[in-house]
Structures are given as C-alpha cells and as structure tokens.
Amino acid sequence: MKAPSKAGYFVLEGSNSVAAAFYFNHSLFHLRDHHGFTQLRTLWLLAGFGTIYALCSALAGRFAQRYGYFTSLAVGFGGLMLATGLGCVWPALVGQIVSLGIWSVAICFTWPVLEALCSEFETPDRLPDRLGMYNVVWSVLQAVGVAAGGIVVTLAGARSLYLVPMCIHGLQLLQLPRLRRQRDLYVATHHPGADKPPIHPPGGPVHFQTLAWIANPLAYMAANVLTASLPTMALRLHLTQAEAGVWLGLWNWIRSVGFIALWYWAGWHYRFRLFLVACLGVCVGFLTMMLAPSLWVMILGELAFGLGISLVYYSSIFYAMDGSDSHGEQGGTHEALIGLGLGGGPALTALAVVWTGSPASAALAVTGLLGVGIGVVGWVHRRARAGGAGVTG
C-alpha cells in the first residue's frame, strides 16, 4: 500500500528549519550588538534553552501521540508566531529573553510531529528514503537560514529578524487544515497499520539506537557550544555578521552533503566502525573549530565536524523510527535527547570559563566529554557483541 504524498510535510519541515535558523542563530548577534551579551552570558542563555527543549520535547511527543499531530503543529506554529511577534514589539532585554523562552517551548511541538508525519505509513523498504529526504530538507534549509540571516538583517534592519520568521509561521498555519483533511481521508479509506516486517537484523535496533542516543546528544552539545561561540569566533577571525553566517555556518552545508550521501548509500546501516569514525570526526572537528587561528583551519574543522555529525544524527533518527509505530513519541524522545546536548554543552562550557577564565580550557572540557562519550559507545558495543547475534563490527 503506497503512503500518501509527503510533499506538504516536507514544505512545513523546510520552512520550519529556515525560520528557526534565521531567528535563533542571529538572535545571538542581536543580543551581542544591542544588549552587550558576552560569550559567557550567551552560554548560560543557551544552557537554559536546551533545558527547556529537553523537558518539553518529550512531553510534546506524548502530547502529539495523544491529541493528534495537527493539534500539536497548530500549538507549535502559533507559539512561534507569538514569540517572534513579541520580540519585535518588546525590544528590551527582558522582552528578548521572554520571546526566546516562548520560542523554545513552541518549537518542541513541531519537530517530533514533522519527523513522525514524514515517516508514518511507510513500508520498510521506503522508510529509509523518506528519512533521507527529511534529513536533506531540514539541513539544507537550516544552512540557508544561517547563511542568509546575516545578509537579510544587515540589509533590511533588525526588525526583519522577527518579521521574516513570523510570516513563515503564519503561512505554515494556513497549510494545516488542507494537510489534515488529506491525512484523515487516507486513514479513513486505506486503514493503514497492517503488519510491517522490520528491516533490521535481530537484536540490532535496541543496540544501535542506544549507541546513537548516546552520541547524538554529545554531538549537539558541541554544535550548540559552536552556535554560542559564533559571535566571539567572528570577532577573532575579523568577520562581519553577514560573513560569519556564510563562513562559520559552512559545516551546515557539509552536513547536508553527508546526508545526501547517506541517503543514497545504505551500507552504513548497523556498521559500528563507520559510526565510530563519525564520532571521532565530531570530536576532532569541534576542537579544531573552537581553537582555529585562521579561516582556513576553521574550514578544515567544519569539514570533519559536518561529515561526522551527519552520520551521528542520521543514525539517531533512523534507528528511532525503524521498527517503531509510535513515531510521535519516538520523535519526542529523539528531540529530548538533542535538548540534553543543547543545554549540557553550553552549561559545561560556561562552568569551565568561570572556573578557569579561559575559553580554550572550555573547548578542551567539552572535547574531553566527547572523548568519554566515545569510550562509552565502544563499551556498549563490546557488551552487545559479547551478548547477542546480529551485531556487526
């Protein structure tokens, strides 16, 4: 039975990604330029954002599973409109913080559902293709949002930081009734949910999902520390906000290239050695980017980091959806674990900066935690190999 068209869901996903990257990443430059935010204050802010995201994503996934995907999306897109509109009319620092807080909660009601809608009703042979498309769409549009945001804000003024994403979320809300009717009609006429054989090897899903759910939060820990450090790195490398959006966001484009390669090549499924190399790429790339003395060294770090995080993230979402029928709840767990990394990385880095007074030691602290995570991944894999079949090296 062929699943319904997912084109509308991919449009929602892509527009959500570009709006989120546009608003969130360049809000940090706005806070630096208009409210005197230092790197340390930015790190504490992102630590709070990640904590909110981790707590709310798991709850939002359950909310969507219980009350419906489109109810969750309406709450999410409406909340995002409210947050960006509030930031536009309340320019004081407290208004910006409240806006980011509402935004952090509202975004949780969108991503788990979009992941679920793009993967539900798919047969085992089509699921990898849908997830591949999903990863390419959000990553490419996120790269566009990061790269174009600085240019748009520079040319159109600070209010565009809020008005552009607010308009995007308004258009998303307008699409929901039509997409809901299409899905309801498909469910009523096709009665989906027949038995679907798993495509994974026996004993593999739990084991590899565990590996990915250990590594992915750590990868996002590094990614959010990089996001918090963008304004500081731009100053160190003598880049304007527009130039920083292009050059320091290059790893987002590299990640998209990695997603495309993994989409077309399924040989990475349940292959531990490739997963381990990706984890090492995240670790080495992060340290290189944090300490890069020049733009060219930065680009080399971005290459390793972008390719590494592409496989780590892809593994997390693929192993979560493969063999599961509770896609909304699985998506919520996937996003909650990302939130742990989003909050934990900046918090650890901020503590290291306070303790030592050195940004370099903060980079080393996060790199050390990544190294510990890689060790845990290796330990879990060895135990799985010793305890069951179906586990590949």
C-alpha positions in Angstrom: 0.0 0.0 0.0 1.5 3.3 -1.1 1.7 6.0 1.6 0.1 9.4 0.9 2.2 12.2 -0.6 4.6 13.8 1.9 5.3 16.9 -0.2 3.2 19.2 2.1 5.0 17.9 5.2 8.4 18.5 3.6 7.3 22.1 2.9 6.4 22.5 6.5 9.7 21.0 7.6 11.8 23.1 5.3 10.1 26.3 6.2 10.3 25.5 9.9 14.0 24.9 9.5 14.9 28.1 7.7 12.8 30.2 10.1 14.3 28.6 13.2 17.9 29.0 11.9 17.2 32.6 10.8 15.7 33.7 14.1 17.7 31.7 16.7 21.2 31.9 15.3 21.0 35.6 14.6 19.3 36.5 17.8 22.7 35.8 19.4 24.3 38.5 17.3 21.4 40.8 18.2 22.0 40.2 21.9 25.7 40.8 21.5 25.3 44.1 19.5 22.2 45.6 21.2 22.4 44.2 24.8 26.1 43.7 25.3 26.0 39.9 25.7 29.4 38.3 26.3 30.2 34.7 25.3 29.6 33.6 28.9 26.1 35.2 29.1 25.3 33.6 25.8 26.4 30.2 27.0 24.1 30.5 30.1 21.2 31.5 27.9 21.7 28.5 25.6 22.0 26.2 28.6 18.6 27.4 29.7 17.2 27.0 26.1 18.5 23.4 25.9 17.0 22.5 29.3 13.6 23.8 28.2 13.9 22.0 24.9 14.8 18.7 26.6 11.9 18.8 29.1 9.3 20.0 26.6 10.2 17.8 23.6 9.5 14.5 25.4 6.2 15.9 26.7 5.3 17.4 23.3 5.9 14.0 21.6 3.4 12.4 24.0 1.0 15.3 23.5 1.1 14.8 19.8 0.6 11.0 20.1 -2.5 11.6 22.4 -4.2 14.7 21.0 -3.1 14.5 17.3 -0.3 15.6 15.1 -2.1 18.6 13.7 -3.2 19.9 17.1 0.4 19.8 18.1 1.6 21.6 15.0 -1.1 24.3 15.5 0.1 24.9 19.0 3.7 25.0 17.9 3.4 27.3 14.9 1.0 29.6 16.8 3.5 29.8 19.7 6.4 30.6 17.3 4.3 33.4 15.8 3.6 34.7 19.3 7.3 34.5 20.3 8.7 36.3 17.2 6.0 38.9 17.3 6.6 39.6 21.0 10.3 40.0 20.3 9.5 42.5 17.6 7.4 44.8 19.8 9.3 44.3 23.1 12.9 45.3 22.3 14.1 45.5 25.9 16.3 42.7 27.1 13.6 41.1 29.2 11.4 41.0 26.2 14.0 39.3 24.1 14.5 36.7 26.9 10.8 36.1 27.2 10.5 35.8 23.4 13.3 33.2 23.3 11.7 31.3 26.2 8.3 31.0 24.5 10.0 30.1 21.2 12.0 27.3 23.0 8.7 25.8 24.2 6.8 26.2 21.0 9.4 24.7 18.7 9.1 21.5 20.7 5.6 20.9 19.4 6.8 20.9 15.8 9.9 18.8 15.2 8.7 15.5 16.8 5.5 15.7 14.7 7.2 16.6 11.5 9.5 13.6 11.9 6.5 11.4 12.5 4.4 12.7 9.6 7.3 12.2 7.2 7.8 8.6 8.2 4.4 7.2 9.1 2.6 4.7 6.9 5.8 3.9 5.0 6.8 0.4 4.2 10.1 -0.9 5.4 11.7 -0.5 2.0 10.5 3.1 1.6 11.2 4.3 5.2 15.0 4.9 4.6 14.2 7.0 1.6 11.6 9.2 3.5 14.1 9.7 6.3 16.8 10.6 3.8 14.6 13.2 2.2 13.7 14.5 5.7 17.3 15.0 6.7 18.3 16.7 3.5 15.4 19.1 3.5 15.9 20.4 7.1 19.6 20.5 6.9 19.8 22.4 3.6 17.2 24.9 4.7 18.9 25.4 8.0 22.1 26.2 6.2 20.2 28.7 4.1 18.7 30.3 7.2 22.1 30.6 8.9 23.8 31.9 5.7 21.1 34.3 4.6 20.1 35.6 8.0 23.0 37.8 8.5 22.7 39.3 5.0 18.9 39.9 5.4 19.2 41.5 8.8 22.1 43.7 7.6 20.2 44.9 4.5 16.6 45.0 5.9 17.2 46.0 9.5 16.8 44.4 12.9 13.0 44.1 12.7 13.4 41.6 9.9 14.9 39.2 12.5 11.3 38.8 13.8 9.1 39.6 10.9 10.5 37.1 8.4 10.0 34.0 10.7 6.7 35.4 11.9 5.4 35.5 8.4 6.7 32.0 7.7 4.9 30.5 10.7 1.7 32.3 9.7 1.9 30.6 6.3 2.5 27.2 7.9 -0.7 27.6 10.0 -2.6 28.2 6.8 -1.5 24.9 5.3 -2.6 22.8 8.3 -6.4 22.4 7.5 -5.7 21.1 4.0 -3.0 18.6 5.1 -5.2 17.4 8.0 -8.0 16.6 5.6 -5.7 14.7 3.2 -4.4 12.6 6.1 -7.8 11.9 7.6 -9.1 10.8 4.2 -6.2 8.4 3.7 -6.7 6.9 7.2 -10.5 6.5 6.5 -10.1 4.9 3.1 -6.9 2.8 3.4 -6.9 1.6 7.0 -3.1 1.8 7.4 -1.3 -0.1 10.1 -1.0 -3.6 8.7 1.8 -5.8 9.9 5.1 -4.4 8.7 8.2 -6.7 9.0 11.2 -5.0 10.5 14.2 -4.4 8.2 16.8 -4.5 10.9 18.9 -7.6 11.9 17.7 -9.5 15.0 19.0 -7.8 18.2 20.2 -4.8 16.3 17.7 -2.0 16.8 18.0 -1.5 20.6 21.7 -1.8 20.5 22.4 0.7 17.7 19.6 3.0 18.9 21.4 3.1 22.2 24.7 4.0 20.5 23.1 6.8 18.6 21.2 8.1 21.6 24.5 8.3 23.5 26.4 10.0 20.7 23.8 12.4 19.3 23.2 14.5 22.4 27.0 14.8 22.7 27.2 15.9 19.1 24.5 18.5 19.7 26.3 19.6 22.8 29.3 20.5 20.6 27.1 22.1 18.0 25.3 24.4 20.5 28.6 25.5 22.0 29.7 26.4 18.5 26.5 28.3 18.0 27.0 30.2 21.3 30.6 30.9 20.2 29.7 32.3 16.7 29.8 36.0 17.7 33.1 35.5 19.5 34.7 33.5 16.7 33.5 36.1 14.2 35.4 38.8 16.2 38.5 36.6 16.4 38.6 35.9 12.7 37.6 39.5 11.8 34.3 38.6 10.2 31.2 40.7 9.9 27.8 39.2 10.9 27.0 38.6 7.2 30.4 36.9 6.6 30.1 34.9 9.7 26.7 33.5 8.6 28.4 32.3 5.4 31.8 31.0 6.5 31.1 29.9 10.1 27.9 28.1 9.0 29.7 26.2 6.3 29.5 23.0 8.4 25.8 23.0 7.9 26.2 22.7 4.2 28.8 19.9 4.7 26.4 18.1 6.9 23.8 18.3 4.1 26.2 16.8 1.7 26.8 14.0 4.2 23.0 13.4 4.5 22.7 13.1 0.7 25.5 10.5 0.6 24.0 8.5 3.4 20.5 8.8 1.8 21.7 7.1 -1.4 24.1 4.6 0.3 22.6 2.3 2.8 25.8 0.5 3.6 26.2 2.5 6.8 23.2 0.8 8.5 24.3 -1.0 11.6 28.0 -0.6 10.9 29.8 0.2 14.1 33.2 1.2 12.6 31.7 3.9 10.4 29.7 5.2 13.4 32.9 5.3 15.5 34.8 7.3 12.8 31.9 9.7 12.7 32.1 10.2 16.4 35.8 10.9 16.2 35.2 13.4 13.4 32.7 15.3 15.6 35.3 15.4 18.4 38.3 16.5 16.3 36.3 18.9 14.2 34.8 20.6 17.2 38.2 21.2 18.9 39.7 22.5 15.6 36.9 25.0 15.1 37.0 26.3 18.7 40.7 27.0 18.6 41.2 27.8 14.8 43.7 30.6 14.4 42.6 31.3 10.8 39.6 30.8 8.5 41.3 28.0 6.6 41.9 26.0 9.7 38.2 26.7 10.6 37.1 25.3 7.3 39.1 22.1 7.8 37.4 21.7 11.2 34.0 22.3 9.7 34.6 19.5 7.2 35.3 16.9 9.9 32.5 18.1 12.1 29.9 18.4 9.4 30.5 14.9 8.0 30.7 13.4 11.4 27.5 14.9 12.7 25.6 13.9 9.6 26.1 10.1 10.3 25.6 10.5 14.1 22.3 12.4 13.6 21.1 10.2 10.8 21.7 7.1 13.0 19.7 8.6 15.8 16.6 9.3 13.8 16.8 6.2 11.6 17.2 3.7 14.4 14.4 5.5 16.4 11.9 5.2 13.5 13.0 1.8 12.2 10.6 -0.8 13.6 8.5 1.7 15.6 4.9 2.6 15.2 4.8 5.3 17.9 6.6 7.8 15.7 5.4 10.9 17.5 6.6 9.7 20.9 9.9 8.3 19.3 10.4 11.7 17.7 9.9 13.4 21.0 12.5 11.2 22.7 14.9 11.9 19.9 14.4 15.6 20.2 14.6 15.5 24.0 18.0 13.8 23.9 19.1 16.5 21.5 17.9 19.0 24.1 20.1 17.4 26.7 23.1 18.1 24.5 21.8 21.6 23.6 21.7 22.5 27.3 24.6 20.5 28.6 27.2 21.7 26.2 26.8 25.5 27.0 26.4 24.8 30.7 29.6 22.8 30.8 31.5 25.4 28.8 30.2 28.2 30.9 31.3 26.5 34.1 34.7 25.9 32.6 35.0 29.6 31.6 34.0 30.6 35.1 36.4 28.2 36.8 39.5 28.9 34.6 38.7 32.2 32.9 40.0 30.7 29.6 37.8 29.9 26.6 40.5 27.4 25.4 40.0 25.3 28.6 36.3 25.3 27.9 36.9 23.9 24.5 39.1 21.2 26.0 36.5 20.4 28.6 33.8 19.7 26.0 36.3 17.8 23.9 37.1 15.7 26.9 33.4 14.9 27.5 33.1 13.9 23.8 36.0 11.6 24.3 34.4 10.0 27.3 31.2 9.5 25.2 33.2 7.8 22.5 34.6 5.5 25.2 31.1 4.7 26.4 29.9 4.0 22.9 32.8 1.5 22.4 32.0 -0.2 25.8 28.3 -0.6 24.9 29.2 -2.1 21.5 31.6 -4.6 23.0 29.0 -5.7 25.5 26.4 -6.1 22.7 28.9 -8.2 20.6 29.6 -10.4 23.5 25.9 -10.9 24.4 24.0 -11.4 21.1 23.9 -12.1 17.4 23.1 -9.6 14.7 25.7 -7.1 15.8 28.2 -6.1 13.2 31.6 -4.6 13.6 
